[in-house]
Amino acid sequence: MLKVYLTRGSQGQGVWLDLPTSPAEMGEAYAVLDSIDSVNLDTRISATISSVPNLKRYIQEHDSLKQLDRAASPL
């Protein structure tokens, strides 16, 4: 299991996304982010929850969601 908290802007508002995810769920997450801030499109990973111990130490805020989604598939 891998969950990431995606944020935009400086307010820290965001959305949790379970990985692996479907394109529809990814689209819904980005729609929520667009409603938070549609000017600043810099999406960051601000928090993670994982069943793999210490995984969050290796996930950076600008990591590729597509790569994380692919990596989460075997989890």
C-alpha positions in Angstrom: 0.0 0.0 0.0 1.2 3.5 -0.9 -0.7 6.7 -0.3 0.6 10.1 -1.3 -0.6 13.5 -0.2 -0.5 15.9 -3.2 -0.5 19.7 -2.6 -0.4 22.9 -4.6 0.2 26.4 -3.6 1.4 27.6 -0.2 -1.6 26.8 1.9 -0.8 23.1 2.3 -4.3 22.1 1.0 -4.3 18.9 -1.1 -5.7 15.5 -1.7 -4.7 11.9 -0.7 -4.2 9.5 -3.6 -3.9 5.7 -3.2 -1.3 4.1 -5.5 -1.5 2.2 -7.7 -4.4 4.2 -9.2 -6.5 4.4 -12.3 -6.4 7.2 -14.8 -9.9 8.3 -13.6 -8.8 8.5 -10.0 -5.7 10.5 -11.0 -7.9 12.8 -13.0 -10.2 13.3 -10.0 -7.2 14.1 -7.8 -5.9 16.7 -10.3 -9.4 18.2 -10.5 -9.3 18.8 -6.7 -5.9 20.3 -7.0 -7.0 22.6 -9.8 -9.8 23.8 -7.6 -7.2 24.6 -4.9 -4.8 26.4 -7.2 -5.2 26.6 -11.0 -2.5 29.2 -11.5 0.4 27.4 -9.8 0.4 23.9 -11.3 3.5 22.8 -9.3 2.2 19.6 -7.7 4.2 18.3 -4.7 4.2 15.1 -2.7 3.9 16.5 0.8 3.3 13.3 2.8 3.3 9.5 2.3 1.9 6.5 4.0 3.3 3.1 3.0 3.3 -0.5 4.2 7.0 -0.6 3.3 9.0 0.6 6.3 11.1 3.8 5.7 9.9 4.2 2.1 8.9 7.8 2.7 12.6 8.7 3.3 13.2 7.9 -0.4 10.2 9.7 -1.9 11.0 13.3 -2.8 8.3 16.0 -3.2 8.9 16.3 -7.0 9.1 12.6 -7.8 7.1 11.4 -10.8 3.6 10.2 -9.9 3.6 7.9 -12.9 6.8 6.2 -11.7 5.5 5.9 -8.1 2.2 4.4 -9.5 4.1 1.8 -11.5 6.3 1.0 -8.4 3.3 0.6 -6.2 1.7 -2.0 -8.4 3.5 -5.0 -6.7 2.8 -3.6 -3.2 
